[in-house]
Amino acid sequence: MGVRLSEDEAWEMLAASHTGIITTLRRDGWPISLPMWFAVIDRKIYMRTLAASKKALRIKRDERACFMVESGEAWKDLAAVVVPVRASLIDPASEEARRALAAMGEKYKGFGLPQKQVPEATRKHYSASSVVIRLDPAGAMISWNNAKIRLQSA
């Protein structure tokens, strides 16, 4: 029995995961990976970032990216989905972006901090204009779930 996930299983794992890792390319070609909150809608991955962030600038320069989620601590529980993607920036005023932002708001409800606990400088930083990133799959996923291996009893 293989450890690869079916496409449906992979999308289920993506949608259920809490934090994903997006990898974009710097100007010099080196990859940089960052954790992001996200939502999956119609087999597309959405996240929000500041419009002036380096991440947004890298996506404007080069749409090639990769997205990954993983889970498990013990070897027998390790699972992951890696998706090569084309990243694009979506106007936050568009219907598509509103839908994505609503999905993210619902998914992460209760995970943020009350505004009164956030320092003023941090609130000001994150109040700048933002964009929504859409990740469109651009090739075959790589996936595995070691829990699919039928281990022999000890």
Secondary structure, DSSP 8 states (H G I E B T S, - for coil): ------HHHHHHHHHH-S-EEEEEE-TTS-EEEEEE--EEETTEEEEEEETTSHHHHHHHH--EEEEEEEE-SSGGG-EEEEEEEEEEEE-TTSHHHHHHHHHHHHHTTTSS--GGGS-HHHHHHHTS-EEEEEEEE-S--EEEEGGGS-----
